Amino acid sequence: GERDFLLHETSKNHISAEVARIQWISQKRIDSSLAQQCNRAVDQNREVLSVVIDCCSYLSEEMIAFRKNDVLEGKLLGLFRLIGKYSPDARVYLEKIDRARAENV
């Protein structure tokens, strides 16, 4: 009865099983970790898109052409680079663009 219960609770097997259970409960689950990464990526993309929209709005309000003859270096990208100095997400996106461009040259 009660004595067997107390013996079981103080046994090595029970204690190690309890420790393993607590460690398992306290670990982050992989699905929640992946969901957090996805949410961070969505937030970063949302910030980049917000900067692009702001750049487009400004150029439109000032009636400035978005680009010259060179598609790769127009007013839109120049303004985006300027804002990228102050927006970490935009800067990371610009670095991705520059890396992709360097790989394709």
N, C-alpha and C positions, 0 to 999 in steps of 0.2 A: 503494500500500500504506500503509505506516506513515506516510509523509510526508503523504499525503492525509488520513489520520485526524487527525493533529496540526493540519493546516490547518483541517479542519472544526471541531475542538474549540475553536479560538481565533477562529473566525469570528464576526462580529457576530450573524448569524442564530442560531447555536448558543447563544451566550451569552444572548441575549434569550429564546430558547425555554426555556433552563434556569431563568432568573429567573422566567418565567411559570409554569413547572411547580412550582417551589418555592412561589410565592405561592398557586397553586391548591391545593396539598397542605395548606398551613398555614391556609387559610380554613376557617371552620366551615361545615359543611353545613347547609342550611336544615331538613332533616328532623330532625337532632339538636337544632337550636335549638327547633323546634316541640315536640319530645318533652320537652325541658327545661321549656318553658313549661307544658305539660300536667301534668307531674309536680309543678311548683310549685303549680298550681291544685288538684291532688288533695291535696297535703299541707296546703294552706290549708283546704280543705273538711273534711279529716279533723280538723284542729285545732278548727274551728268546731263540728263535730258532737260532738267530745269535750267541749267547754264546755257545749253544750246538754244532753248526757247527764248531766254533773255537776250542772247546775242542776236537771234533772228528779229526779235521785237525791236531792238535798238536800231539795227541796220534798216529795217523797214520804216521806222518812224523818221529816220534821217534821210530816207530815200537813197541809201548807199547800196551800190551793187554788191552782191554777196561774193563775187569772185571776178577775177580778171580773166585773161585767156588761159591761165594756168589753173587747172582744177585743184591741184594739190596745195597751193598757197594763195588763197583768196582772203578777202576781208573777214569772212565768217571764221575761218580757221585762225587768222591772226588775232581777232578779238577773243576767240575761245582760248588761245594760248595766253593772252593777257590775263583773263579771268582765272586761268589755270594756275597762275602764280599764287592765287589766294584761296583756291578751292582744292583741297587735297584729292577729292574724288575726280575732279576734272584733270588734275595733273597726272594721276594714275592712268586715266583713259588716254591722255595724250602720249604717255610713255608707251602704251600698248600700240597706238597708231604708229609711232615712230619706229618701234621694233618691227612691226609687220612691214612697214615701208622699207626698212633696211634689209629685211630678208628677201623681199621681192625685187631688189635692185640688181 
